[in-house]
Every structure is written in C-alpha cells, then in structure tokens.
Amino acid sequence: QVQLVESGGGLVHPGGSLRLSCAASGFTFSSYAMSWYRQAPGKERELVATVTGPGGHTKYADSVKGRFTISRDNTENWVSLQMNNLKPEDTAVYFCNARVPFRSWGQGTQVTVSS
C-alpha cells in the first residue's frame, strides 16, 4: 500500500527558505521518478519539480527554477524540496507523488509565504 507523508511546511516571510520532506513506502521507491506538486487555493494542482529514479536527473517548473532544489535518498526512501527565495505566489499545499501519480496522495504540507 502506497504511503506518502509530507512534512516541513510553515509560515515564512518573502525571501525566506523552507525544506520539505516526503517519506515514501509501499512501492519500489528507487524505480520511480518522484515529483513535488502544489495546489494553491482555487487553482489546479501543478507539477513543481521531478527527480528521476536511478539517475537523479532533475527538472523544474519555470516558476521555481533557480530557487527550488529537489533531491532524493533511495536508501531511506525520501524525497525533499529545498525552497529558497520564497515568494507569496509559492503559497500552496505541497504534495509529493510519483511523476505518474499513484492514486493515493498524502495529506500535503502547507507553505504560506507572507509578510
């Protein structure tokens, strides 16, 4: 049974940083490209960043490129998102899932960027 547990969100001022973590279980983690997604109020869920399984290659949405860094640990089965220079428009609930998402989603973690 797939389980995804996100953590690390919070309230931060513009320009600040946060590091999100996602603990994954119930599937062969190292075989899957993993992604972070976010959903702002009234908007559809959007793809933020992806890291491939074995190779660790990364890809980012244009809106976060140069500010966010995705990484993973295939031994401990986690994926993280380091977010720097946060902007108010980054405010959203952040989720992790496979690049081709599993049906099951975690509860997400709220990130609020506000002065």
Summary of the structure (lengths in Angstrom):
residues: 115
radius of gyration: 13.2
end to end distance: 40.0
largest distance: 40.8
contacts: 341
relative contact order: 0.33
helix: 5%
strand: 48%
